[in-house]
Amino acid sequence: MSEPLLTVEHLSMRFGGLIAVNDVSFIAEKRRITSIIGPNGAGKTTVFNCLTGFYKPTVGRLVLAGAEKEHYLERMDDFRIGQVAGVARTFQNIRLFPAMSVLENLLVAQHNKLMRASGWSVLGLFGVPSYRRAEGAAVELGRYWLEKINLIDRADEPAGDLPYGDQRRLEIARAMCTEPQILCLDEPAAGLNPRETADLNGLLRFIRDDSGVGVLLIEHDMSMVMEISDHIVVLDYGQKIAEGDPESVRSNPDVIRAYLGDDEENDDIDAEAIGDRQ
Amino acid sequence: MAPIDYPQQAKESLLAGIVALALTVPMMGLRTTSGQDGMVIDIRMGDAALTTLGVAVGHFVISLIRQALQQRSPKETKTEKSARLKSVAIWIGWASFAFALTLPVTLNLTENLGLHDKTRYYLDIGILVLTYVMLGWGLNIVVGLAGLLDLGYVAFYAVGAYSYALIAAHFGWSYWVCLPLAGLFAAFFGVILGFPVLRLRGDYLAIVTLGFGEIVRVVLLNWYQFTGGPDGLSRIPRPDFFGLPFKRSSSEGETFHQFFGLDYSSIHRIIFLYYLIFILALITNAFTLRIRKLPVGRAWEALREDEIACRSLGLNPTNTKLTAFAIGAMFGGFAGAFFATRQGFISPESFTFIESAVILAIVVLGGMGSQIGVVIAAAVLIGGTEMFRGLEEFRMLAFGMAMVAIMVWKPRGLLANREPTVKLHGDKEAKP
């Protein structure tokens, strides 16, 4: 066990009488890919929305170990979580800025840094050299990520004109441009073909190994989850039912029951079948 | 590229002619006139034949021109189209800049040549159009860039006008001191309004801003001791040329015409006002073009595109929207201060909802976020309605028809084409 980056303790989220997430605890580590899986309606996206401040959890503590101090995410405004704590996310249904160019999307992600450099726009209006340098650096960071996702040729086109798979990868690059501590991906492989999924796996491995951030992943594509995850958390009806490395989760009887139902005949069905069912 | 099929065209034109004939024979060819023994049918087949011929030939010519145009520019890609639009926009921009810059000189020359005798009238229209161009550019920041539908923009125009009138009348400060103050007051009102309402989106925001616009007008109307109520404020100080007043004579030193050794003419003040609003509008434009390329400008556009994504990237949506609102309001305030000094008299009458609607129409018709589009739309909407004042109520009919036509053919506005603020390939701006 290396450095714990994100510690989720006793997280519960209620919507009126519905308990979407019930007493879930887990740890995500730096330089590791932690996946949250579970059948539809298990509460995966709710966990994400609590982490990124879109919901305020009913009960629980969300601690992110920052460089200088710990951040208690459950107490922060949603935009502060991205700005101060360094939690970046992507969305299940892509949310780019479609009319803006690909590069501009990446520059908006570096807004806070650039705002400071432009003296909250006052110095920027006069084009002082320090701001121009900062903008140049921001463009370079954008170029770096565009090269990683093979979109360098289409940098000046509107993001909305890109094909679906490219938009998915651009959203990840945009999240990485905020220079986060932890990257939360909500079903990044949804709607991708096998080749694109393989590319995505490569990108996620690169992010994990090279930029040293923690990756938190929600995914339905079991073959992908089993291939790249270092740690898997399984949710069902808002409860955590299993946790561990891919091998142990694959053979866990509770997980198989959650996916395939409580039936004597299914006793010896393994994770391959779980994957197929998705 | 298919060659033009002349026989086919001729056939179609003949058909159009037959339809025209069928219509014109009963409608034009037979006319009832009152003769001595009651109604008499007057047969005018010549007119009908001429009209039919006109329709057929016209149809032929128009379809030939249309085909020729299609062949000359076959299918252009999206990038080619946007590049073409961009060059057209730049060309129109410089042309209108040159036109506006030289307008007083041109008018003076043509009047001396005896071509017209209404320099003052045309300059007044020019001032009016430029005022609306400036208002349109100011509102463009709020509506076009930040995507906040503001139906009460005239409130900030009113705040600017009344701030200027009251400050100048009570403290007697110079125009050049009062102008920035009026802008600041308007920006301050923008923040006050913005703070509680900017959590609303779309239609709800539009309704609240509409209400705010009306509240400001009603307050101006009823706070008699302070604003003069429906009587308005009169005798607002006129601007001076950096200390030189535009008067025939002055008790406190030289006047403009004495200083420059000119003969006194009332047109000097009008020309000065014209260039004043011209420069104010240019400042608005330069500011907008500049701030669009700054992080805050990009954040405005990003907020317009997707607010939730902005939150996830750590942008503070409230602050970002407030800056857009305040800056848009500030330019409205500048325009208001100019309006007050130009008119010399203001009353709540000038700040009704229809003004907000006209400014918004200018922005929307011009193409949201397009600076040149605003100029064209303002020239057509304001200049056009002024020019056709002689046509009385028909001009509103034409105004409405123009709006419908634009919404049918160009639903995104006259010049809706977005240029990225930063480019990676083939552009100097990417490399600082």
Interface residues (C-beta under 8 A of the other chain):
Chain A: T52 G53 F54 D78 F79 R80 I81 G82 Q83 V84 A88 R89 F91 R95 L96 F97 P98 A99 M100 S101 L103 E104 L107 V108 A109 Q110 H111 N112 L114 M115 S118 W120 S121 G124 L125 R132 R133 E135 G136 V139 G142 R143 L146 I152 D153 A155 D156 P158 D161 R174 A175 T178
Chain B: K78 F287 R290 I291 L294 P295 V296 R298 A299 E301 A302 E305 D306 I308 A309 C310 R311 S312 L313 G314 L315 N316 P317 T323 R418 P420 T421 V422 K423 L424 H425 D427 A430 K431 P432
